[in-house]
């Protein structure tokens, strides 16, 4: 190589940042769906399920959703709110999704009361989804 060799680089910061944000958004969307599925698996007959309303109410949402207005009476005909891809919202340098339920009794089943310790279905679901994070990230790598 001669000493007068010259390298030209085109800096593509905006394109790299945009691509990174898109991939991170895809990763977070998939992670939220996986965590939702794992949370729903935590609830079964004899372990937090009478009608299935609570399990069907668990879903991901964009950003800081407070799940207000989603309360319904327990019923075998309650709506399935989950299995929907969510788009994270940007808050400064953060991308946010939420996972939860709007049922008024969901927190009591999650956290417990009196001598009942609760089922911690959301946090357990998120913990199980964390164990799958490497697989999720691998599926969304830039090729």
C-alpha positions in Angstrom: 0.0 0.0 0.0 1.4 3.3 -0.9 1.9 6.0 1.7 -0.4 8.4 -0.2 -3.4 6.0 0.1 -6.6 7.8 0.9 -9.7 6.6 2.7 -13.1 8.3 2.2 -15.8 7.7 4.7 -19.4 8.8 4.4 -20.8 9.3 7.9 -24.3 7.9 8.1 -25.3 8.8 11.6 -28.9 9.7 10.9 -29.5 6.4 9.0 -27.7 4.3 11.6 -29.7 6.0 14.4 -33.0 5.5 12.5 -32.2 1.9 11.8 -31.2 1.3 15.4 -34.5 2.8 16.7 -36.5 0.8 14.3 -34.8 -2.5 15.4 -35.1 -1.6 19.1 -38.8 -0.8 18.6 -39.3 -4.3 16.9 -37.4 -5.9 19.8 -39.5 -4.2 22.4 -42.7 -5.0 20.6 -41.8 -8.7 20.4 -40.6 -8.7 24.1 -43.9 -7.2 25.2 -45.9 -9.9 23.3 -43.7 -12.7 24.8 -44.0 -11.2 28.3 -47.8 -11.0 27.8 -47.9 -14.7 26.8 -45.8 -15.7 29.7 -48.0 -13.7 32.1 -51.1 -15.4 30.8 -49.5 -18.8 31.3 -49.1 -18.0 35.0 -52.9 -18.0 35.5 -54.8 -21.3 35.2 -57.7 -23.0 36.8 -57.1 -23.1 40.5 -54.4 -20.6 40.2 -56.1 -17.2 39.6 -58.6 -18.3 37.0 -62.4 -18.7 37.5 -63.8 -17.3 34.3 -60.6 -16.4 32.4 -61.5 -12.7 32.4 -58.3 -11.7 34.1 -56.1 -13.8 31.8 -57.8 -12.3 28.7 -57.4 -8.8 30.1 -53.6 -8.9 30.2 -52.1 -7.1 27.3 -49.3 -4.9 26.1 -49.8 -1.2 25.3 -47.8 1.6 23.9 -46.0 3.9 26.4 -47.4 4.7 29.8 -50.9 3.3 29.3 -52.7 3.2 32.7 -55.3 0.7 31.3 -58.1 2.9 32.6 -61.6 2.2 31.3 -60.9 -1.4 30.6 -62.7 -2.9 33.6 -65.4 -5.5 32.8 -67.3 -7.9 35.0 -65.9 -11.5 35.2 -67.5 -13.5 32.4 -66.6 -16.3 30.0 -67.5 -13.9 27.2 -65.1 -11.1 28.2 -62.9 -9.6 25.4 -59.4 -10.8 24.6 -57.3 -7.7 24.8 -54.0 -9.3 24.0 -52.1 -10.7 21.1 -51.7 -7.3 19.5 -48.3 -5.9 18.4 -47.7 -2.6 20.3 -45.6 0.3 19.1 -43.3 1.7 21.7 -43.6 5.5 22.3 -40.6 7.7 22.6 -40.0 9.6 25.8 -36.8 11.6 25.5 -34.1 9.0 24.9 -36.4 6.1 26.0 -38.8 3.9 24.1 -41.6 2.7 26.3 -44.2 -0.1 26.3 -46.6 -1.2 29.1 -47.9 -4.6 30.2 -50.9 -5.0 32.5 -54.6 -5.3 33.0 -57.4 -2.8 33.5 -59.5 -5.0 35.8 -60.1 -3.4 39.2 -59.3 -6.7 41.0 -56.1 -7.5 38.9 -53.7 -5.9 41.4 -55.2 -7.9 44.3 -54.7 -11.1 42.4 -51.2 -10.0 41.4 -50.0 -8.7 44.8 -52.2 -10.6 47.2 -54.0 -9.4 50.4 -54.2 -10.7 53.9 -52.6 -14.1 54.1 -52.8 -14.6 50.3 -49.4 -13.9 48.8 -50.6 -13.2 45.3 -49.7 -14.8 42.0 -47.3 -12.1 40.6 -48.3 -13.1 37.1 -47.1 -9.9 35.4 -43.7 -9.8 37.0 -43.2 -13.5 36.6 -44.1 -13.2 33.0 -41.6 -10.4 32.4 -38.9 -12.4 34.2 -39.6 -15.4 32.0 -39.5 -13.2 28.9 -36.2 -11.8 30.0 -34.7 -15.3 29.6 -35.7 -15.2 25.9 -34.2 -11.8 25.2 -31.1 -13.1 23.4 -33.4 -15.0 21.0 -35.6 -11.9 20.4 -32.6 -9.6 19.8 -31.0 -12.2 17.4 -34.2 -12.2 15.3 -34.0 -8.5 14.8 -30.3 -8.0 14.1 -29.2 -6.0 11.0 -28.0 -8.4 8.4 
